[in-house]
Amino acid sequence: GFAPGSPTNLHLRAEYRPGLPANLRRPGYPVPLDIQFGNAPLDTSVAAIGQPSKPIRFRVVAKEPTGDLHLKVRIRDLNGDGNLSAPGEYADILTSAGGARQNTWRLTVDTTGMGRTTLVPPGAADRYTLALTVPLGRDDRFTFTTTGQRIDQTAAQQAFTKTPYVVPNPYVGAASFEPGRFAVSGRGERRIEFRDVPVGCTIRIYTVAGALVQTLHQSGNPTEGFVPWDLRTADNLDAAPGLYLFQVDAGALGTRTGKFALIK
């Protein structure tokens, strides 16, 4: 933006032009740009189709570590004053890659939100800076450290104060997360999930009469806080509709019980 205290009320919108890759380093990019405006011509623009070369009242300098580098520009000057001073005007800032100049930045006069405010064009007391966040280079290093995966027993104990639950409960005909039918015949796999269960726990499912229906095990993967059941018994038969009880045995963490219903 313009330096604090600049007399102009103009706003310039800066945008990178896609002619060259944003990661391609070249003279004048990526470094901050300093644009000095004047009341008389300070530079000459580069000609383009419909935009002849002409004296312009600003000069673009790239602040290279080795010193200032003058950059050429193309300008769309609608009112012919050699300046960026009217809506619709813009300046394309050029950098060189492989000996050819390429459009790198476009500064566009932006009057959004100005309403009927009289536009004060930039002059000799105005300076515009385009500051850049420079990408990583060969002199930059990034380091990080990791720690091995582990289970915090205290946190696990606190988390297990919640009673595990079944989704959906009751199970009525189907669940939204059941596997889609692909290369299978019949209805396909049914599925419910026991959630909020500890790592490595064992889940036992019983009928209300106390008969063991199925035993499930959490895989030991701490990123999986649930255990699926395909509604098949230990004898590989379809579980009958009705009310069921389940027990989650987490060893040293204790046990929890609950119930769910199957309505097929």
Backbone as numpy.savetxt, mean C-alpha at the origin, in Angstrom:
# Nx Ny Nz CAx CAy CAz Cx Cy Cz
7.46 23.88 -3.20 6.64 25.07 -3.20 7.50 26.31 -3.20
6.81 27.49 -3.21 7.52 28.76 -3.16 8.05 28.99 -1.75
9.17 29.71 -1.69 9.79 30.02 -0.41 8.84 30.88 0.42
8.85 30.72 1.75 8.01 31.58 2.60 8.30 33.05 2.33
7.23 33.83 2.27 7.38 35.25 2.01 7.37 35.62 0.54
7.24 34.64 -0.35 7.20 34.96 -1.78 5.97 35.81 -2.08
6.10 36.88 -2.87 4.96 37.74 -3.17 3.87 37.05 -4.00
4.24 36.08 -4.83 3.25 35.45 -5.70 2.26 34.62 -4.88
1.03 34.53 -5.38 0.04 33.64 -4.80 -0.21 32.43 -5.71
0.68 32.27 -6.68 0.55 31.17 -7.64 0.87 29.84 -6.97
0.19 28.80 -7.39 0.50 27.44 -6.94 0.90 26.62 -8.15
2.03 25.93 -8.06 2.49 25.05 -9.13 2.36 23.60 -8.68
1.72 22.80 -9.51 1.59 21.36 -9.23 2.69 20.61 -9.96
3.51 19.88 -9.21 4.63 19.15 -9.80 4.26 17.68 -9.97
4.58 17.12 -11.12 4.34 15.70 -11.34 5.46 15.12 -12.20
5.86 13.89 -11.87 6.89 13.21 -12.64 6.29 12.70 -13.94
7.01 12.91 -15.01 6.55 12.47 -16.33 7.11 11.08 -16.63
6.33 10.19 -17.27 6.72 8.78 -17.40 7.63 8.47 -18.58
8.31 9.48 -19.16 9.15 9.21 -20.31 10.34 8.31 -20.00
10.89 8.44 -18.80 12.02 7.62 -18.36 11.68 6.96 -17.03
12.25 5.76 -16.75 11.96 5.08 -15.49 12.30 5.96 -14.29
11.48 5.93 -13.28 11.70 6.76 -12.09 12.97 6.35 -11.35
13.46 5.12 -11.56 14.67 4.66 -10.87 15.94 4.93 -11.67
15.83 5.58 -12.83 17.00 5.84 -13.66 17.70 7.12 -13.20
18.87 6.96 -12.62 19.65 8.13 -12.22 20.29 8.75 -13.46
20.34 10.09 -13.48 20.91 10.82 -14.60 21.21 12.23 -14.15
22.00 13.00 -14.90 22.30 14.37 -14.49 21.01 15.18 -14.28
20.86 15.73 -13.09 19.67 16.50 -12.77 18.55 15.72 -12.12
18.76 14.39 -11.94 17.71 13.56 -11.32 18.36 12.35 -10.66
17.99 12.00 -9.42 17.01 12.68 -8.58 17.71 13.61 -7.58
17.63 14.87 -7.79 18.19 15.87 -6.88 17.17 17.00 -6.77
17.24 17.81 -5.71 16.32 18.94 -5.58 16.52 19.94 -6.73
15.43 20.61 -7.09 15.46 21.63 -8.13 15.17 22.99 -7.52
15.90 24.00 -7.98 15.72 25.38 -7.54 15.33 26.20 -8.76
14.18 26.87 -8.68 13.69 27.65 -9.82 13.62 29.11 -9.38
14.44 29.92 -10.03 14.48 31.36 -9.73 13.71 32.11 -10.80
12.76 32.93 -10.37 11.96 33.74 -11.30 12.56 35.15 -11.37
12.25 35.84 -12.45 12.74 37.19 -12.64 11.71 38.07 -13.31
12.01 39.37 -13.35 11.14 40.33 -14.05 11.57 40.51 -15.50
12.71 39.91 -15.85 13.23 39.95 -17.21 13.67 38.53 -17.57
13.89 38.24 -18.86 14.28 36.89 -19.26 15.55 36.42 -18.56
15.51 35.17 -18.06 16.66 34.54 -17.42 17.17 33.34 -18.20
16.39 32.86 -19.18 16.75 31.66 -19.91 15.98 31.64 -21.22
16.24 30.61 -22.03 15.52 30.42 -23.29 14.96 29.01 -23.32
13.71 28.87 -23.66 13.07 27.56 -23.67 13.51 26.76 -24.89
13.27 25.44 -24.81 13.54 24.53 -25.92 12.27 24.42 -26.76
12.42 24.47 -28.06 11.26 24.43 -28.96 10.62 23.05 -28.93
9.31 23.04 -29.12 8.54 21.81 -29.26 7.43 22.08 -30.28
6.67 21.04 -30.63 5.58 21.20 -31.59 4.57 22.19 -31.03
4.36 23.28 -31.75 3.42 24.30 -31.32 3.95 25.18 -30.21
5.21 24.98 -29.81 5.80 25.76 -28.73 7.20 26.20 -29.16
7.32 27.32 -29.85 8.63 27.75 -30.34 9.55 28.16 -29.19
10.85 28.11 -29.46 11.82 28.58 -28.48 11.64 30.07 -28.25
11.74 30.48 -26.97 11.50 31.88 -26.65 12.18 32.23 -25.34
12.45 33.50 -25.10 12.98 33.91 -23.79 11.94 33.66 -22.70
12.41 33.16 -21.55 11.50 32.90 -20.43 12.05 33.56 -19.18
11.14 33.88 -18.25 11.51 34.65 -17.07 11.73 33.77 -15.83
12.30 32.63 -16.05 12.71 31.78 -14.93 13.81 30.85 -15.40
14.54 30.29 -14.44 15.67 29.43 -14.73 15.66 28.26 -13.74
15.87 27.05 -14.25 15.82 25.84 -13.42 17.23 25.33 -13.19
17.57 25.11 -11.93 18.89 24.62 -11.56 18.73 23.36 -10.70
19.43 22.29 -11.09 19.45 21.06 -10.30 20.61 21.14 -9.33
20.33 20.85 -8.06 21.34 20.98 -7.00 22.10 19.66 -6.86
23.02 19.41 -7.81 23.84 18.21 -7.78 24.88 18.31 -6.66
25.29 17.17 -6.09 26.35 17.21 -5.06 27.64 17.84 -5.56
27.90 17.72 -6.87 29.14 18.27 -7.44 28.99 19.73 -7.85
27.79 20.29 -7.72 27.57 21.68 -8.10 26.26 21.85 -8.84
25.91 23.11 -9.10 24.64 23.40 -9.77 24.69 22.99 -11.24
23.56 22.44 -11.72 23.43 22.03 -13.11 22.21 22.71 -13.71
22.41 23.49 -14.76 21.32 24.20 -15.43 20.52 23.22 -16.28
19.21 23.18 -16.10 18.32 22.32 -16.88 17.47 23.15 -17.83
17.29 22.63 -19.03 16.46 23.31 -20.03 14.99 22.91 -19.84
14.09 23.75 -20.36 12.66 23.52 -20.21 11.93 23.79 -21.52
10.78 23.17 -21.66 9.80 23.53 -22.68 8.64 24.19 -21.94
8.03 25.16 -22.56 6.97 25.90 -21.87 5.74 26.05 -22.75
4.60 25.91 -22.14 3.33 26.25 -22.79 2.92 27.62 -22.25
3.12 28.63 -23.07 2.92 30.02 -22.64 1.70 30.58 -23.36
0.56 30.56 -22.72 -0.69 30.95 -23.38 -0.82 32.46 -23.54
-0.30 33.24 -22.59 -0.46 34.69 -22.68 0.79 35.40 -23.23
1.83 34.62 -23.59 2.99 35.17 -24.27 3.90 36.02 -23.42
3.84 35.90 -22.08 4.71 36.74 -21.25 6.00 36.04 -20.83
6.23 34.80 -21.34 7.45 34.10 -21.01 7.52 33.64 -19.57
6.38 33.50 -18.94 6.34 33.15 -17.52 5.24 32.13 -17.28
5.21 31.54 -16.10 4.10 30.69 -15.69 3.15 31.58 -14.90
2.12 32.05 -15.55 1.29 33.09 -14.94 -0.18 32.99 -15.26
-0.62 31.94 -15.96 -2.03 31.85 -16.34 -2.50 30.40 -16.24
-3.77 30.19 -15.96 -4.30 28.82 -15.90 -4.05 28.09 -17.22
-3.66 26.83 -17.12 -3.40 26.01 -18.30 -1.96 26.05 -18.76
-1.15 26.93 -18.22 0.25 26.99 -18.61 1.07 25.97 -17.81
2.14 25.48 -18.42 3.01 24.54 -17.72 4.41 24.62 -18.31
5.36 24.12 -17.53 6.75 24.02 -17.97 7.20 22.57 -17.80
7.78 22.01 -18.86 8.35 20.67 -18.80 9.85 20.79 -18.59
10.34 20.22 -17.49 11.77 20.28 -17.16 12.44 19.04 -17.74
13.54 19.25 -18.48 14.18 18.19 -19.24 15.47 17.74 -18.57
15.73 16.43 -18.63 17.02 15.88 -18.24 17.53 15.04 -19.40
18.84 14.77 -19.41 19.46 14.05 -20.52 19.76 12.61 -20.12
19.40 11.68 -21.01 19.71 10.26 -20.82 20.11 9.70 -22.18
21.33 9.22 -22.29 21.80 8.70 -23.56 21.97 9.78 -24.60
22.20 11.01 -24.17 22.41 12.11 -25.11 21.15 12.79 -25.58
19.99 12.25 -25.25 18.72 12.84 -25.68 18.00 13.45 -24.49
17.43 14.63 -24.69 16.66 15.27 -23.62 15.29 14.63 -23.51
14.90 14.35 -22.26 13.61 13.74 -21.99 12.88 14.55 -20.94
11.57 14.66 -21.13 10.74 15.36 -20.16 10.75 14.59 -18.84
11.10 15.26 -17.74 11.20 14.61 -16.43 10.16 15.13 -15.45
10.01 16.45 -15.38 9.03 17.05 -14.46 8.13 18.00 -15.23
6.88 18.06 -14.83 5.96 19.07 -15.37 5.44 19.92 -14.21
5.63 21.22 -14.30 5.10 22.18 -13.34 3.91 22.87 -13.99
2.73 22.68 -13.44 1.50 23.20 -14.02 0.90 24.27 -13.12
0.46 25.36 -13.70 -0.22 26.40 -12.94 -1.54 25.82 -12.43
-1.72 25.86 -11.12 -2.90 25.28 -10.48 -3.65 26.37 -9.73
-4.84 26.72 -10.21 -5.64 27.77 -9.57 -6.79 27.19 -8.76
-6.72 25.89 -8.44 -7.78 25.26 -7.67 -7.98 25.98 -6.34
-9.22 26.34 -6.05 -9.56 26.98 -4.79 -9.31 28.47 -4.74
-8.80 29.07 -5.83 -8.50 30.50 -5.80 -9.74 31.36 -6.04
-10.77 30.76 -6.66 -11.99 31.53 -6.92 -11.73 32.75 -7.80
-12.20 33.92 -7.35 -12.02 35.16 -8.12 -10.77 35.93 -7.69
-9.91 35.30 -6.89 -8.69 35.98 -6.45 -7.81 36.34 -7.64
-7.30 37.57 -7.66 -6.42 38.01 -8.73 -5.09 37.29 -8.63
-4.66 36.72 -9.75 -3.43 35.95 -9.77 -2.23 36.89 -9.81
-1.31 36.69 -8.86 -0.07 37.48 -8.82 1.04 36.61 -9.39
1.54 36.90 -10.61 2.54 36.04 -11.23 3.87 36.13 -10.49
4.68 35.08 -10.55 5.99 35.10 -9.87 6.95 36.07 -10.54
7.79 36.71 -9.72 8.76 37.66 -10.22 10.11 37.48 -9.57
10.90 38.55 -9.58 12.29 38.47 -9.14 12.43 38.08 -7.68
11.43 38.30 -6.85 11.53 37.98 -5.43 11.02 36.58 -5.11
10.68 35.80 -6.14 10.09 34.48 -5.93 11.08 33.37 -6.29
11.11 32.36 -5.43 11.94 31.18 -5.67 11.13 29.94 -5.33
11.15 28.98 -6.25 10.38 27.74 -6.08 11.36 26.58 -5.93
11.10 25.71 -4.95 11.96 24.55 -4.71 11.16 23.27 -4.84
11.72 22.33 -5.59 11.14 21.00 -5.69 12.09 20.04 -4.96
11.72 19.65 -3.75 12.56 18.79 -2.92 12.16 17.33 -3.14
13.14 16.46 -3.22 12.88 15.07 -3.55 13.31 14.14 -2.43
12.60 13.04 -2.29 13.05 11.94 -1.45 13.89 11.03 -2.34
15.17 10.99 -2.09 16.09 10.30 -2.98 16.01 8.79 -2.75
15.93 7.98 -3.80 15.87 6.52 -3.62 17.20 5.97 -3.11
17.18 4.69 -2.73 18.39 4.06 -2.22 19.45 3.96 -3.31
20.70 4.10 -2.90 21.82 4.00 -3.83 22.89 3.07 -3.31
24.03 3.03 -3.99 25.09 2.08 -3.66 25.73 2.37 -2.31
25.60 3.59 -1.80 26.19 3.93 -0.52 25.24 3.73 0.65
24.03 3.28 0.37 23.03 3.07 1.43 23.03 1.61 1.84
22.87 1.39 3.14 22.77 0.02 3.68 21.56 -0.07 4.59
20.88 -1.19 4.51 19.71 -1.44 5.35 19.95 -2.75 6.09
19.84 -2.72 7.42 20.04 -3.92 8.22 18.83 -4.17 9.10
18.60 -5.43 9.42 17.53 -5.78 10.34 17.88 -7.10 11.02
17.27 -7.35 12.14 17.49 -8.58 12.88 16.15 -9.27 13.11
16.19 -10.57 13.26 14.98 -11.34 13.52 15.19 -12.23 14.74
14.12 -12.69 15.31 14.18 -13.64 16.42 13.39 -14.88 16.02
13.77 -16.01 16.59 13.10 -17.25 16.27 11.66 -17.28 16.74
10.84 -18.04 16.04 9.43 -18.18 16.41 9.33 -18.91 17.74
8.42 -18.44 18.61 8.24 -19.08 19.90 6.81 -18.85 20.37
6.42 -19.56 21.38 5.10 -19.42 21.98 5.26 -18.81 23.37
4.60 -17.73 23.61 4.61 -17.08 24.92 3.55 -17.78 25.77
3.98 -18.58 26.71 3.04 -19.36 27.50 2.11 -18.48 28.33
2.62 -17.36 28.83 1.78 -16.46 29.62 0.68 -15.88 28.76
1.05 -15.42 27.56 0.05 -14.87 26.65 -0.94 -15.93 26.20
-0.42 -17.16 25.99 -1.31 -18.26 25.59 -2.33 -18.58 26.68
-1.86 -18.56 27.94 -2.75 -18.82 29.06 -3.84 -17.77 29.15
-3.45 -16.49 28.96 -4.42 -15.40 29.01 -5.43 -15.50 27.87
-4.93 -15.87 26.69 -5.82 -15.97 25.54 -6.81 -17.12 25.69
-6.40 -18.18 26.42 -7.25 -19.35 26.54 -8.35 -19.17 27.59
-8.41 -17.98 28.19 -9.53 -17.70 29.09 -10.82 -17.58 28.31
-10.70 -17.33 26.99 -11.88 -17.30 26.13 -12.26 -18.73 25.77
-13.53 -18.99 25.73 -14.00 -20.33 25.36 -13.97 -20.48 23.85
-13.32 -21.52 23.33 -13.35 -21.76 21.89 -14.79 -21.90 21.40
-15.00 -21.59 20.14 -16.36 -21.61 19.60 -16.36 -22.24 18.21
-17.57 -22.56 17.73 -17.75 -23.24 16.45 -18.41 -22.29 15.47
-17.96 -22.32 14.22 -18.53 -21.52 13.14 -18.81 -22.43 11.97
-20.01 -22.41 11.38 -21.21 -21.74 11.89 -21.88 -22.60 12.96
-22.62 -21.95 13.81 -23.33 -22.66 14.87 -24.70 -22.00 15.08
-25.78 -22.69 14.70 -25.80 -24.06 14.18 -25.37 -24.14 12.71
-24.93 -25.32 12.32 -24.62 -25.59 10.92 -25.92 -25.98 10.24
-26.36 -25.17 9.26 -27.63 -25.43 8.58 -27.35 -25.65 7.10
-27.10 -26.91 6.73 -26.99 -27.25 5.32 -25.65 -26.97 4.69
-25.01 -25.83 5.01 -23.75 -25.48 4.35 -23.08 -24.35 5.12
-21.79 -24.13 4.81 -21.03 -23.01 5.36 -20.37 -22.27 4.20
-20.23 -20.96 4.35 -19.71 -20.13 3.25 -18.28 -20.47 2.89
-17.50 -21.04 3.83 -16.09 -21.32 3.57 -15.84 -22.77 3.15
-16.89 -23.53 2.86 -16.69 -24.89 2.40 -15.98 -24.90 1.05
-15.08 -25.87 0.80 -14.36 -25.93 -0.48 -15.32 -26.03 -1.65
-14.99 -25.31 -2.72 -15.82 -25.38 -3.91 -15.74 -26.75 -4.57
-16.76 -27.12 -5.27 -16.78 -28.41 -5.95 -15.95 -28.32 -7.22
-14.92 -29.16 -7.31 -14.08 -29.21 -8.50 -13.61 -30.64 -8.69
-13.97 -31.22 -9.81 -13.58 -32.59 -10.15 -14.04 -33.59 -9.08
-15.18 -33.29 -8.46 -15.74 -34.22 -7.49 -17.21 -34.43 -7.83
-17.72 -35.58 -7.42 -19.14 -35.86 -7.62 -19.87 -35.70 -6.29
-21.17 -35.56 -6.36 -21.94 -35.42 -5.15 -21.90 -34.00 -4.60
-22.26 -33.90 -3.34 -22.40 -32.59 -2.74 -21.07 -31.89 -2.50
-20.03 -32.65 -2.24 -18.75 -32.07 -1.87 -18.58 -32.04 -0.37
-17.43 -31.58 0.08 -17.08 -31.62 1.50 -17.89 -30.62 2.33
-18.41 -31.09 3.46 -19.01 -30.20 4.45 -17.90 -29.74 5.40
-18.15 -28.63 6.10 -17.06 -28.12 6.94 -17.59 -27.17 8.00
-17.12 -27.36 9.23 -17.26 -26.37 10.29 -15.86 -26.12 10.84
-15.71 -25.06 11.63 -14.39 -24.73 12.18 -14.49 -24.46 13.67
-13.54 -25.01 14.42 -13.37 -24.70 15.83 -12.34 -23.58 15.92
-12.74 -22.46 16.48 -11.88 -21.28 16.47 -11.47 -20.87 17.88
-10.44 -20.02 17.94 -9.84 -19.57 19.21 -9.31 -20.76 20.00
-8.62 -21.66 19.28 -8.06 -22.84 19.94 -6.55 -22.68 20.06
-5.92 -23.20 21.12 -4.47 -23.06 21.31 -3.68 -23.95 20.35
-2.41 -23.61 20.22 -1.51 -24.39 19.37 -1.32 -25.78 19.96
-1.41 -26.79 19.09 -1.15 -28.17 19.51 -2.23 -28.81 20.34
-3.39 -28.21 20.44 -4.46 -28.77 21.28 -5.14 -29.95 20.60
-5.90 -30.68 21.38 -6.70 -31.80 20.88 -8.17 -31.49 21.11
-8.99 -31.74 20.09 -10.43 -31.48 20.17 -11.16 -32.81 20.06
-11.99 -33.08 21.04 -12.80 -34.31 21.03 -14.26 -33.91 20.92
-14.95 -34.57 19.99 -16.36 -34.28 19.73 -17.20 -35.46 20.22
-18.26 -35.14 20.99 -19.10 -36.18 21.58 -20.55 -35.94 21.23
-21.32 -37.03 21.24 -22.78 -36.89 21.21 -23.24 -36.51 22.62
-24.51 -36.11 22.74 -25.00 -35.74 24.07 -25.07 -36.96 24.99
-25.03 -38.16 24.39 -25.02 -39.38 25.19 -23.61 -39.74 25.66
-22.58 -38.97 25.20 -21.23 -39.21 25.66 -20.40 -40.07 24.74
-20.93 -40.45 23.57 -20.17 -41.28 22.64 -19.17 -40.41 21.87
-17.93 -40.87 21.78 -16.90 -40.13 21.05 -17.16 -40.23 19.55
-17.27 -39.09 18.89 -17.57 -39.05 17.45 -16.29 -38.89 16.62
-15.44 -37.96 17.03 -14.22 -37.69 16.26 -13.20 -37.00 17.15
-11.92 -37.20 16.84 -10.83 -36.52 17.54 -10.03 -35.72 16.52
-9.82 -34.45 16.80 -9.09 -33.56 15.88 -7.87 -32.99 16.61
-6.88 -32.59 15.84 -5.66 -32.04 16.41 -5.29 -30.74 15.71
-4.92 -29.74 16.50 -4.38 -28.52 15.91 -2.98 -28.82 15.38
-2.64 -28.31 14.22 -1.43 -28.72 13.50 -0.13 -28.36 14.19
-0.18 -27.43 15.14 1.04 -26.94 15.75 1.54 -25.66 15.12
0.89 -25.24 14.03 1.23 -23.97 13.38 0.59 -22.83 14.16
1.40 -21.91 14.73 0.82 -20.84 15.55 0.03 -19.81 14.76
0.14 -19.86 13.43 -0.64 -18.91 12.61 -2.04 -19.41 12.32
-2.32 -20.66 12.72 -3.65 -21.24 12.47 -4.36 -21.38 13.80
-5.25 -20.45 14.09 -5.99 -20.48 15.35 -7.32 -21.18 15.23
-7.42 -22.11 14.28 -8.68 -22.83 14.11 -8.37 -24.26 13.66
-9.38 -25.12 13.83 -9.27 -26.51 13.37 -10.55 -26.85 12.60
-10.43 -27.28 11.34 -11.63 -27.62 10.56 -12.09 -29.06 10.83
-13.38 -29.30 10.63 -13.94 -30.65 10.70 -14.87 -30.84 9.52
-14.71 -31.96 8.82 -15.50 -32.24 7.62 -16.81 -32.96 7.92
-17.22 -32.97 9.17 -18.47 -33.61 9.60 -18.49 -35.11 9.31
-17.29 -35.73 9.34 -17.19 -37.17 9.20 -16.74 -37.75 10.55
-17.30 -38.89 10.91 -16.99 -39.52 12.18 -15.65 -40.25 12.09
-15.21 -40.78 13.22 -13.98 -41.57 13.24 -14.10 -42.81 12.36
-15.33 -43.26 12.08 -15.56 -44.41 11.20 -15.79 -43.97 9.75
-15.51 -42.69 9.45 -15.64 -42.11 8.11 -17.09 -42.15 7.62
-18.02 -41.91 8.52 -19.43 -41.82 8.18 -19.88 -40.38 8.38
-20.94 -39.99 7.69 -21.49 -38.65 7.88 -22.06 -38.53 9.29
-21.70 -37.44 9.96 -22.25 -37.19 11.29 -23.74 -36.90 11.17
-24.51 -37.44 12.08 -25.96 -37.27 12.03 -26.35 -35.88 12.54
-27.49 -35.35 12.07 -27.97 -34.08 12.63 -28.22 -34.21 14.12
-28.05 -33.12 14.83 -28.31 -33.14 16.25 -27.40 -32.22 17.02
-27.45 -32.35 18.35 -26.64 -31.53 19.24 -25.39 -32.30 19.63
-24.24 -31.58 19.61 -22.96 -32.20 19.93 -22.24 -31.39 21.00
-21.39 -32.08 21.76 -20.52 -31.45 22.74 -19.08 -31.57 22.26
-18.24 -30.61 22.63 -16.82 -30.73 22.27 -15.97 -30.29 23.46
-14.79 -30.89 23.51 -13.81 -30.56 24.54 -12.50 -30.18 23.87
-11.94 -29.05 24.26 -10.62 -28.61 23.77 -9.63 -28.86 24.89
-8.70 -29.79 24.65 -7.69 -30.16 25.63 -6.37 -29.52 25.22
-5.92 -28.51 26.00 -4.68 -27.79 25.67 -3.56 -28.13 26.63
-3.60 -29.31 27.24 -2.52 -29.74 28.11 -2.39 -28.85 29.34
-1.21 -28.25 29.50 -0.94 -27.43 30.68 -1.82 -26.19 30.75
-2.37 -25.78 29.62 -3.22 -24.60 29.60 -4.63 -24.90 30.11
-4.98 -26.18 30.19 -6.30 -26.54 30.69 -7.23 -27.02 29.59
-8.50 -27.17 29.91 -9.51 -27.63 28.96 -10.69 -26.67 28.94
-11.37 -26.67 27.81 -12.60 -25.90 27.66 -13.61 -26.78 26.95
-14.89 -26.53 27.24 -15.95 -27.31 26.60 -16.96 -26.37 25.96
-17.71 -26.92 25.02 -18.75 -26.16 24.35 -19.71 -27.09 23.64
-20.63 -26.51 22.91 -21.61 -27.32 22.19 -21.97 -26.63 20.88
-22.46 -27.44 19.94 -22.90 -26.94 18.65 -23.97 -27.88 18.10
-24.66 -27.40 17.09 -25.75 -28.18 16.49 -25.53 -28.33 15.00
-25.88 -29.50 14.48 -25.87 -29.77 13.04 -27.31 -29.92 12.57
-27.69 -29.10 11.59 -29.02 -29.21 11.00 -28.81 -29.36 9.49
-28.90 -30.55 9.01 -28.59 -30.80 7.60 -29.82 -30.64 6.71
